[in-house]
Amino acid sequence: MVPNYQPAQRIPVRGLGSRIWDQDGREYVDFAAGIAVTALGHANPRMVAALTEQANRLWHVSNVMTNEPALRLAQRLIDLSFADKVFFCNSGGEANEAAFKLARRRGNTQFGAHKNVILSFEHAFHGRTLFTVSVGGQPKYTQGFEPLPGGIRHLPFNDLAALKAAMNDTVCAVVMEPLQGEGGILPADPDFVRGARALCDQYDALLIFDEVQTGNGRTGRYFAYEQIGVAPDVLTTAKGLGGGFPIAAMLTTDACAQAFSVGSHGSTYGGNPLACAVADVVVEQISKPETLENVRARADQLMQGLTALSHRYPDRIAAPRGQGLLIGIPLLGSWQGKAGAVVAAAMDQGLWMLLAGPDVLRLTPALTIGAEDVAEGLLRLERALAAV
């Protein structure tokens, strides 16, 4: 394969719930969930049934015509959100690409060519296309790909004064993650988000929330913006939406959706019946009160366990931060820069986990993970920390 990944030297071959087994039959507790993707765990029977049933009916028809699973899923997402319209695609990067193109096109067609500036924030991550990686605020992902698209400015996150100073009539959109994921599990301050909403209204700019990682129950509500109480104009989501099957969505209002006309944007596989049938079951299950309650209960359990670990290693790890089952553990002192080493040690102890940069460990287990798996995972993490 092209050497753009650095895979672990273990190859998983089977999963069930929140456990994984590798080629040698070794078992792991899964605190990663495919980077917040396998939201209902591995081999979920309802997902398997939906996939099998749809596979025996209709896989693909293209967007020359619509299909029943896509219509059902779109309606379900609209019912769960602020939105009136949905655009389906295949990944978070594609969803953000669509959102940024929508903002540029709206600015151009409704106000003039001058309204094209996108304001983003330092340490943000919005995808891997050239446009989305440029909007993201991490230079390490753009180095070597110059020249980059223009009309993009990066500001300090949670700095309302800096945002106010940057806003003017050339801004077509402000884009943010309600909780920065790749940037280190950093929550947006509610006052900052409310201020951004007011500034976007004042300058006729779109407020775009990237909920690729925070959406679909990850933070304990279906979408993270619900906890802040501020609705965006556009929302993007992916990862957990398909529970492991590739699908993503851009949600928006009727008024904003009109900026796209027939042929202005598209996706060959976007909204295909197979992906939509699986995602419809995933969204139905995640949106159930008992699933979201489990997210909150397991989040409390993890936070308590991780806080206890921070007390045992006060000069190595800080208290955890995050929302729901998107949790970061900052490393301190001599362990800063060594998140990769801790993740490797955890794998040796039978625990799959993630990092969010070199200084932060990241936990994103399945939303359905049980108390026993959380307790076992915490024990294995403690053994990993001791080994390090």
C-alpha positions as CSV (number, residue, x, y, z in Angstrom):
1,M,0.0,0.0,0.0
2,V,1.0,3.6,-0.4
3,P,3.0,4.5,2.7
4,N,0.7,7.3,4.1
5,Y,-0.3,5.2,7.1
6,Q,1.7,3.7,10.0
7,P,-0.5,0.7,10.9
8,A,-0.1,-1.2,14.2
9,Q,1.7,-4.5,13.9
10,R,-1.5,-6.4,14.7
11,I,-4.2,-7.2,12.2
12,P,-7.8,-7.5,13.6
13,V,-9.9,-10.3,12.1
14,R,-13.0,-10.3,14.2
15,G,-15.0,-8.0,16.5
16,L,-18.0,-8.4,18.7
17,G,-19.5,-5.5,20.7
18,S,-16.5,-3.6,22.3
19,R,-14.0,-6.5,21.9
20,I,-11.7,-7.2,19.0
21,W,-9.5,-10.3,18.2
22,D,-6.4,-10.3,16.1
23,Q,-4.8,-12.9,13.8
24,D,-3.2,-14.6,16.8
25,G,-6.5,-14.8,18.7
26,R,-5.5,-12.1,21.2
27,E,-8.4,-10.1,22.6
28,Y,-8.6,-6.3,23.0
29,V,-11.0,-4.0,24.7
30,D,-11.9,-1.4,22.0
31,F,-11.8,2.2,23.3
32,A,-11.2,3.5,19.8
33,A,-14.3,2.3,17.8
34,G,-12.5,2.9,14.5
35,I,-11.9,6.6,15.5
36,A,-15.5,7.2,16.8
37,V,-17.0,5.3,13.9
38,T,-18.3,1.9,15.1
39,A,-20.9,3.6,17.2
40,L,-23.0,0.5,17.9
41,G,-20.0,-1.8,18.3
42,H,-18.8,-4.6,16.1
43,A,-21.1,-7.1,14.4
44,N,-24.2,-5.3,15.6
45,P,-27.1,-7.7,14.7
46,R,-29.5,-5.0,13.6
47,M,-26.9,-3.4,11.3
48,V,-26.0,-6.8,9.9
49,A,-29.7,-7.5,9.2
50,A,-30.3,-4.1,7.6
51,L,-27.2,-4.6,5.4
52,T,-28.2,-8.1,4.4
53,E,-31.8,-7.2,3.6
54,Q,-30.9,-4.2,1.5
55,A,-28.1,-6.1,-0.3
56,N,-30.7,-8.6,-1.5
57,R,-32.8,-5.7,-2.9
58,L,-30.9,-2.8,-4.4
59,W,-27.3,-1.6,-4.0
60,H,-26.9,1.4,-6.2
61,V,-29.0,3.4,-8.7
62,S,-27.1,6.8,-8.9
63,N,-28.6,10.2,-8.2
64,V,-30.4,10.2,-11.6
65,M,-33.2,8.9,-9.3
66,T,-33.7,8.8,-5.6
67,N,-34.4,5.8,-3.4
68,E,-36.5,4.8,-0.4
69,P,-33.6,4.3,2.2
70,A,-32.2,7.7,1.3
71,L,-35.6,9.4,1.8
72,R,-36.2,7.6,5.1
73,L,-32.7,8.5,6.4
74,A,-33.0,12.2,5.3
75,Q,-36.4,12.5,7.1
76,R,-35.0,11.0,10.3
77,L,-32.0,13.4,10.3
78,I,-34.3,16.3,9.7
79,D,-36.6,15.3,12.5
80,L,-33.6,15.1,14.9
81,S,-32.1,18.5,13.9
82,F,-32.6,22.1,12.9
83,A,-32.3,21.2,9.2
84,D,-34.8,21.1,6.4
85,K,-32.6,19.6,3.7
86,V,-29.9,16.9,3.5
87,F,-27.0,16.1,1.1
88,F,-25.5,12.7,1.3
89,C,-21.9,11.7,0.5
90,N,-19.3,9.2,1.7
91,S,-16.9,10.8,4.2
92,G,-16.5,13.7,6.6
93,G,-14.1,15.4,4.2
94,E,-16.7,15.2,1.4
95,A,-19.4,16.6,3.7
96,N,-17.2,19.6,4.7
97,E,-16.2,20.1,1.0
98,A,-20.0,20.4,0.2
99,A,-20.5,22.8,3.1
100,F,-17.7,25.1,2.1
101,K,-18.7,25.1,-1.5
102,L,-22.3,25.9,-0.5
103,A,-21.0,28.8,1.6
104,R,-18.9,30.2,-1.3
105,R,-21.7,29.7,-3.8
106,R,-24.2,31.4,-1.6
107,G,-21.9,34.4,-1.0
108,N,-21.2,34.7,-4.7
109,T,-24.7,34.3,-6.1
110,Q,-26.6,36.3,-3.4
111,F,-24.1,39.0,-2.5
112,G,-21.3,39.1,-5.0
113,A,-17.9,37.7,-5.8
114,H,-16.3,39.6,-2.9
115,K,-18.1,37.5,-0.3
116,N,-15.8,34.5,-0.3
117,V,-13.7,34.5,2.9
118,I,-14.0,31.5,5.2
119,L,-13.0,31.9,8.9
120,S,-11.7,28.8,10.7
121,F,-9.8,28.2,13.9
122,E,-6.3,27.1,14.9
123,H,-6.0,23.3,15.7
124,A,-9.2,22.5,13.8
125,F,-9.5,19.5,11.5
126,H,-12.0,19.4,8.7
127,G,-10.9,16.7,6.3
128,R,-8.2,15.7,3.8
129,T,-9.2,17.2,0.5
130,L,-7.1,20.2,-0.5
131,F,-10.0,22.6,0.3
132,T,-10.9,21.0,3.7
133,V,-7.3,20.5,4.8
134,S,-6.7,24.2,4.0
135,V,-9.7,25.3,6.1
136,G,-8.4,23.1,8.9
137,G,-6.0,24.9,11.3
138,Q,-3.1,22.5,11.4
139,P,-0.2,23.4,9.2
140,K,1.3,19.9,9.4
141,Y,-1.5,18.6,7.1
142,T,-0.9,21.3,4.4
143,Q,2.9,21.3,4.2
144,G,4.1,20.2,0.8
145,F,0.7,20.6,-0.9
146,E,1.1,24.3,-1.7
147,P,-0.2,26.4,-3.3
148,L,-3.3,26.2,-1.2
149,P,-6.8,27.6,-1.9
150,G,-7.1,31.2,-0.8
151,G,-9.7,33.2,1.0
152,I,-9.3,31.3,4.3
153,R,-8.2,32.8,7.6
154,H,-7.4,31.0,10.8
155,L,-8.1,32.6,14.2
156,P,-7.5,31.5,17.8
157,F,-10.2,29.1,19.1
158,N,-12.6,30.5,21.7
159,D,-11.3,34.1,21.2
160,L,-14.4,36.1,20.5
161,A,-12.5,39.4,20.3
162,A,-10.3,38.0,17.5
163,L,-13.4,36.8,15.6
164,K,-15.1,40.2,16.0
165,A,-12.0,41.9,14.6
166,A,-12.0,39.5,11.6
167,M,-15.6,39.7,10.6
168,N,-16.7,41.9,7.7
169,D,-18.9,41.8,4.6
170,T,-16.4,39.6,2.7
171,V,-16.9,36.7,5.1
172,C,-19.2,34.0,3.7
173,A,-18.8,31.5,6.6
174,V,-17.5,30.7,10.0
175,V,-16.7,27.1,10.6
176,M,-16.0,25.3,13.9
177,E,-16.1,22.0,15.7
178,P,-18.3,22.3,18.9
179,L,-15.5,20.1,20.4
180,Q,-12.2,20.1,18.6
181,G,-11.2,16.4,18.2
182,E,-7.9,16.1,16.4
183,G,-6.8,19.4,18.0
184,G,-6.8,17.8,21.5
185,I,-10.4,17.4,22.7
186,L,-11.0,21.1,23.3
187,P,-14.6,22.2,23.9
188,A,-16.0,25.4,22.4
189,D,-16.9,27.9,25.0
190,P,-20.7,28.5,24.9
191,D,-20.3,32.3,25.0
192,F,-17.9,32.1,22.1
193,V,-20.4,30.1,20.1
194,R,-23.3,32.4,20.9
195,G,-21.1,35.4,19.9
196,A,-20.2,33.7,16.6
197,R,-23.9,33.1,15.9
198,A,-24.6,36.8,16.5
199,L,-21.7,37.9,14.3
200,C,-22.8,35.6,11.4
201,D,-26.3,37.0,11.6
202,Q,-24.9,40.5,11.6
203,Y,-22.7,40.0,8.5
204,D,-24.9,37.5,6.5
205,A,-22.4,34.7,6.9
206,L,-23.2,31.1,7.5
207,L,-22.3,29.4,10.8
208,I,-21.1,25.9,9.9
209,F,-20.7,23.2,12.6
210,D,-18.4,20.3,11.8
211,E,-20.0,17.5,13.8
212,V,-18.2,14.7,11.9
213,Q,-16.9,13.4,15.2
214,T,-19.2,15.0,17.8
215,G,-22.5,14.1,16.1
216,N,-24.5,10.9,16.2
217,G,-24.7,10.6,20.0
218,R,-21.0,10.9,20.7
219,T,-21.4,13.7,23.3
220,G,-24.6,12.4,25.0
221,R,-27.0,14.3,22.8
222,Y,-27.7,13.4,19.2
223,F,-25.8,16.5,18.1
224,A,-23.3,18.4,20.3
225,Y,-24.8,21.8,19.3
226,E,-27.9,20.9,21.3
227,Q,-25.9,21.1,24.5
228,I,-24.8,24.7,23.6
229,G,-28.3,25.8,22.5
230,V,-27.1,27.5,19.3
231,A,-28.2,26.1,16.0
232,P,-26.0,26.5,12.9
233,D,-27.0,27.2,9.3
234,V,-25.1,24.1,8.1
235,L,-24.0,21.0,9.9
236,T,-21.7,18.2,8.6
237,T,-21.6,14.7,10.1
238,A,-20.1,11.3,9.2
239,K,-18.1,8.8,11.3
240,G,-20.7,7.2,13.6
241,L,-23.5,7.9,11.1
242,G,-23.0,4.6,9.3
243,G,-21.6,2.7,12.3
244,G,-18.7,1.7,10.1
245,F,-20.4,1.7,6.7
246,P,-19.1,4.8,4.7
247,I,-21.7,7.5,4.6
248,A,-21.8,11.2,5.5
249,A,-24.3,14.1,5.4
250,M,-24.5,17.8,5.1
251,L,-27.6,19.2,6.8
252,T,-28.9,22.7,6.2
253,T,-31.9,25.0,6.0
254,D,-34.3,25.5,3.1
255,A,-32.9,29.0,2.5
256,C,-29.3,27.9,2.4
257,A,-30.0,24.9,0.3
258,Q,-31.2,27.1,-2.5
259,A,-27.6,28.1,-3.2
260,F,-27.1,24.7,-4.9
261,S,-28.9,24.3,-8.2
262,V,-29.2,21.2,-10.3
263,G,-25.7,20.1,-11.3
264,S,-23.8,22.5,-9.0
265,H,-22.5,19.7,-6.8
266,G,-22.8,15.9,-6.6
267,S,-21.5,12.5,-5.5
268,T,-21.6,9.3,-7.4
269,Y,-22.1,7.1,-4.4
270,G,-23.7,9.6,-2.1
271,G,-27.1,8.5,-0.8
272,N,-26.8,5.0,-2.2
273,P,-29.5,2.6,-0.9
274,L,-27.0,0.2,0.8
275,A,-25.3,2.9,2.9
276,C,-28.6,4.7,3.7
277,A,-30.4,1.5,4.8
278,V,-27.6,0.7,7.3
279,A,-27.3,4.4,8.5
280,D,-31.1,4.5,9.0
281,V,-30.9,1.7,11.5
282,V,-27.8,3.2,13.2
283,V,-29.6,6.6,13.6
284,E,-32.7,4.9,14.9
285,Q,-30.7,3.0,17.6
286,I,-28.5,5.9,18.6
287,S,-31.4,8.3,19.0
288,K,-33.1,6.0,21.5
289,P,-33.1,7.5,25.0
290,E,-31.5,4.3,26.5
291,T,-28.6,4.6,24.1
292,L,-27.9,8.2,24.9
293,E,-28.3,7.5,28.6
294,N,-25.7,4.7,28.3
295,V,-23.3,7.3,26.7
296,R,-23.7,9.6,29.7
297,A,-23.4,6.8,32.3
298,R,-20.3,5.3,30.7
299,A,-18.8,8.8,30.3
300,D,-19.3,9.3,34.0
301,Q,-17.6,6.0,34.7
302,L,-14.7,6.8,32.5
303,M,-14.3,10.3,33.9
304,Q,-14.2,8.9,37.4
305,G,-11.7,6.2,36.6
306,L,-9.4,8.5,34.6
307,T,-9.5,11.2,37.3
308,A,-8.4,8.6,39.8
309,L,-5.5,7.6,37.4
310,S,-4.5,11.3,37.2
311,H,-4.3,11.4,41.0
312,R,-1.9,8.4,40.9
313,Y,0.2,9.9,38.2
314,P,-0.1,13.7,38.9
315,D,3.1,14.6,37.2
316,R,2.3,12.5,34.1
317,I,-1.3,12.9,33.2
318,A,-3.9,15.6,33.8
319,A,-7.6,15.3,34.6
320,P,-9.6,14.2,31.6
321,R,-11.6,16.6,29.5
322,G,-14.3,16.3,26.8
323,Q,-18.0,15.4,26.5
324,G,-19.8,12.1,26.5
325,L,-17.7,9.4,25.0
326,L,-15.2,11.8,23.3
327,I,-12.6,12.1,26.1
328,G,-9.1,13.5,26.1
329,I,-6.3,12.7,28.6
330,P,-3.6,15.4,28.5
331,L,0.0,14.2,29.2
332,L,2.3,16.2,31.4
333,G,6.0,16.6,32.2
334,S,8.3,14.1,30.6
335,W,5.4,12.3,29.0
336,Q,4.5,15.2,26.8
337,G,5.0,14.3,23.2
338,K,4.8,10.6,24.0
339,A,1.1,9.9,23.4
340,G,2.1,7.4,20.7
341,A,4.2,5.4,23.2
342,V,1.4,5.2,25.7
343,V,-1.0,4.0,23.0
344,A,1.5,1.3,22.0
345,A,1.9,0.3,25.7
346,A,-1.9,0.1,26.0
347,M,-2.1,-2.2,22.9
348,D,0.5,-4.5,24.6
349,Q,-1.9,-4.7,27.5
350,G,-4.9,-5.5,25.3
351,L,-6.5,-2.1,24.9
352,W,-7.1,-0.2,21.7
353,M,-7.1,3.6,22.1
354,L,-6.2,6.7,20.2
355,L,-4.2,9.9,20.4
356,A,-5.2,13.5,19.6
357,G,-1.9,15.0,18.8
358,P,1.4,14.1,20.6
359,D,0.3,15.3,24.0
360,V,-3.3,13.9,24.4
361,L,-4.7,10.4,24.6
362,R,-8.2,10.0,23.1
363,L,-11.0,7.6,24.0
364,T,-13.9,7.1,21.7
365,P,-15.5,3.8,22.5
366,A,-18.8,2.5,21.1
367,L,-21.8,4.3,22.4
368,T,-23.2,0.9,23.5
369,I,-20.1,-0.2,25.5
370,G,-21.0,-1.8,28.8
371,A,-19.9,-1.1,32.3
372,E,-17.8,-4.3,32.5
373,D,-15.9,-3.4,29.3
374,V,-15.2,0.1,30.6
375,A,-13.9,-1.3,33.9
376,E,-11.7,-3.8,32.2
377,G,-10.4,-1.2,29.8
378,L,-9.5,1.1,32.7
379,L,-7.5,-1.7,34.4
380,R,-5.6,-2.3,31.2
381,L,-4.9,1.4,30.8
382,E,-3.5,1.5,34.4
383,R,-1.2,-1.4,33.6
384,A,-0.1,0.4,30.4
385,L,0.7,3.6,32.4
386,A,2.7,1.6,34.9
387,A,4.7,-0.1,32.1
388,V,5.5,3.3,30.6
